[in-house]
Amino acid sequence: MPVTIVRESRSLNKPKASKQKYISLEAYKKRHLDKTRYKYEWKDGTIERDDFTKIDERYIIDNIIRKFTETPAFRSGNSIMAEADCYFSQIKAYRRSDAAYFTKEQIRQPEQAPEAPALVIEVVSPSNTDIQNKLKMQDYLNAGVQMVWFIYSDVRQIWSHTSPTEVKIYQKDDMCDARSVAEGFQISVYAIFDQQS
């Protein structure tokens, strides 16, 4: 038996007339920005909420990306991308890290390249608990990520994990070394937190 679809007739070209009201910047931030300050990730059927990188911490990711552009890995077409979406089929999780390192193949031909970026970077928010960070780190490593950096801006430390039991803690003038996963890439803790660049 054929199905008949009835559509309402209305003009798509005429926008509704609306009266615009003035809203202050402060009111806008309170009403709208606070509602969108979270990023949502999916893990095996559940939704997890996390903070986006805060406006006053954007410089951290910017410093990392700018330093990365000086490397042979960048000249080969690889990139560090901010807030890049990743699906990890091995752990049934959809993550959006603060930054991640992708090869040219992962960027241009994702269906043929390994799905896990070699390096994932997270700027730790005060709302993140230690157990949340450990679980996320294990998820990343189980999904094939080779190195995970957790950046603690309040104490100016970078924790670099290459396994659940192996961590290097960088601080002060230390060089954060990712050369084992991204050719030529290392950056000093000072350069990560430099707000003057």
C-alpha positions in Angstrom: 0.0 0.0 0.0 1.6 3.4 -1.0 2.3 5.9 1.7 1.3 9.5 1.3 3.4 12.2 2.8 1.7 15.5 3.5 3.9 18.5 4.1 2.8 21.8 5.5 3.1 24.7 3.0 5.2 27.6 4.3 7.7 29.9 2.9 11.3 29.2 3.7 12.5 32.5 2.4 10.7 34.7 4.9 12.4 34.9 8.3 10.3 35.5 11.3 10.1 39.1 12.4 11.8 39.4 15.8 12.6 42.3 17.9 16.2 42.2 19.0 17.0 43.3 22.6 20.3 44.7 23.8 22.3 42.4 26.0 25.4 43.4 27.8 28.7 41.4 27.4 28.5 40.3 31.1 24.9 39.0 30.6 25.9 37.3 27.4 28.8 35.5 29.1 26.6 34.5 32.1 23.7 33.2 30.0 25.4 31.7 27.0 29.1 31.1 27.5 28.7 29.3 30.8 26.3 26.9 29.1 28.9 26.0 26.4 32.0 25.8 28.5 31.8 22.0 28.5 32.9 19.5 25.9 31.2 16.2 25.9 32.9 12.9 25.2 31.3 9.4 24.7 32.6 6.2 26.2 30.8 2.9 25.6 27.3 4.3 25.8 27.8 7.0 28.4 28.4 10.7 28.1 31.2 12.3 30.0 31.4 16.1 30.5 34.7 17.9 30.7 35.9 21.6 30.5 37.2 23.1 27.3 40.6 24.7 27.6 39.8 28.0 29.4 40.4 31.3 27.7 43.2 32.2 30.0 45.0 28.9 29.2 44.8 29.0 25.4 48.3 30.3 25.3 49.6 27.0 26.6 48.3 25.0 23.6 49.3 27.9 21.3 52.9 27.8 22.6 53.0 24.0 22.1 51.7 24.3 18.5 54.1 27.1 17.6 57.1 25.2 18.9 56.0 22.1 17.0 56.0 24.1 13.7 59.9 24.2 14.0 60.2 20.4 13.8 61.0 18.0 11.0 57.7 16.3 11.9 55.8 19.5 11.0 57.8 19.9 7.8 56.7 16.3 6.9 53.1 17.4 7.0 52.2 16.2 10.5 50.4 18.5 12.9 49.4 19.2 16.5 45.7 20.1 16.5 43.6 21.7 19.3 40.3 20.2 20.4 40.5 17.4 17.7 37.9 14.7 17.8 39.1 11.1 18.0 37.1 7.9 17.9 38.9 4.9 19.5 37.2 1.7 18.5 39.3 -0.5 20.8 37.9 1.1 23.9 34.6 2.3 22.4 35.3 5.9 23.2 34.9 9.2 21.4 37.3 11.8 22.9 38.2 15.4 22.3 41.6 16.1 23.9 42.9 19.6 24.3 45.5 18.9 21.7 46.7 15.8 19.8 49.5 15.0 17.3 48.4 13.6 14.0 50.5 12.3 11.1 49.8 13.6 7.6 48.2 10.2 6.8 45.9 10.5 9.8 44.8 14.0 8.6 44.5 13.3 4.8 43.6 9.6 4.7 42.1 8.8 8.2 40.5 5.6 7.0 43.9 4.1 6.1 45.9 5.4 9.0 46.1 4.3 12.6 43.2 5.9 14.5 45.0 6.8 17.6 47.3 9.9 17.6 50.8 9.2 19.0 50.6 12.1 21.5 47.6 13.5 23.4 47.8 16.6 25.5 45.3 17.6 28.2 45.4 20.8 30.2 44.1 19.7 33.6 41.2 21.7 35.0 40.7 22.1 38.8 37.4 20.2 38.4 39.2 17.1 37.2 39.9 14.5 39.9 43.1 12.5 40.1 41.1 9.3 39.4 39.5 10.9 36.3 42.9 11.8 35.0 44.2 8.3 35.6 41.3 6.6 34.0 41.5 8.9 31.0 45.3 8.3 30.7 44.7 4.5 30.8 42.0 4.8 28.1 44.3 6.7 25.8 47.1 4.2 26.3 44.8 1.3 25.8 43.5 2.9 22.6 47.0 3.0 21.1 48.2 6.5 22.1 51.9 6.3 22.8 52.4 9.3 25.0 49.9 11.4 27.1 50.8 14.8 28.6 48.8 16.2 31.5 49.6 19.9 32.0 49.0 21.2 35.5 49.1 24.9 35.0 48.6 25.7 38.7 51.9 24.1 39.7 53.5 24.5 36.3 54.2 20.8 35.8 53.8 18.4 32.8 53.3 14.8 33.5 54.3 12.6 30.6 52.9 9.1 30.6 54.1 6.3 28.3 52.5 3.5 30.3 50.2 3.3 33.3 53.2 2.9 35.5 55.8 5.1 33.7 55.6 8.8 34.1 58.1 11.6 33.8 57.3 14.9 35.6 58.7 18.0 34.0 59.0 21.3 35.8 61.1 24.5 35.9 63.7 24.5 33.1 63.1 20.8 32.1 62.7 19.9 28.4 59.4 18.0 27.8 60.6 15.4 25.3 58.2 13.9 22.7 60.9 13.0 20.1 60.1 9.3 20.5 56.6 9.9 19.0 57.0 13.2 17.0 60.3 13.7 15.2 62.3 16.6 16.7 59.6 17.7 19.1 60.7 18.9 22.5 59.7 22.0 24.4 60.8 23.5 27.7 58.4 23.9 30.6 59.3 27.6 30.6 58.2 27.9 26.9 54.9 26.1 27.5 54.0 28.6 30.2 55.5 31.7 28.6 52.7 34.3 28.3 54.9 36.9 26.7 55.6 35.1 23.4 
